[in-house]
């Protein structure tokens, strides 16, 4: 199973998040019915912002 990771180094003024709505397994494609709840106001993502790693290349 694969996962996708997206790192933020700086928060944008507007952040748009697209959630995966379908699950693919073998020949089947099922809709994911999991409810996702998060605050619209007061959402603080500062603790999720990572440090940019400096490459030695």
N, C-alpha and C positions, 0 to 999 in steps of 0.2 A: 504494500500500500504506500502510495506517495503522499507527501504533504507539501504544502506551499508556505513559504515564509517571506514576509515583507518587513524590512527594517525601516524605521523612521529615524532620521538624524535631526530633523527640524520639523515642527508641526506646521502644516499649512493653515491658512486662515479658514478654509473650508475643506473638510475631509469627507470624501464620498467612499462608502464601503459597500461592495457588492458581495452578497452572501451566496454561497453555492446552494442552489435549490434542488438539484437532482443528484442522485447517487447512481453510478454506473457499476454494475457487477455482472460480469460475463455477458450474457445476451439481454439482461434486463436493465431497464432504466426506471428507477423509482423516484417519486417526489419525496423530498425530505420535509416532514411536517413538524420539526422541532421549533418551538416558539423561542425567539430570541428577544430578551428584554434588556434595555440599557437606558440610562437617563439621557434625555434630550438636552436638558439644561444642567449646568454644573458638572459636565463630563470632563474630568481632568486626565489627560493622557500624558502629562509630563513625565510620570514615572515609567512610561513605556518607551520613551525616546532613548535610543542607545547612543553610545559613543562611537564615532566613526573611526574605524581601524585604519591606521596608516600603513600602507603596504611597503615592504622593504625593496620593491622592484625599482 
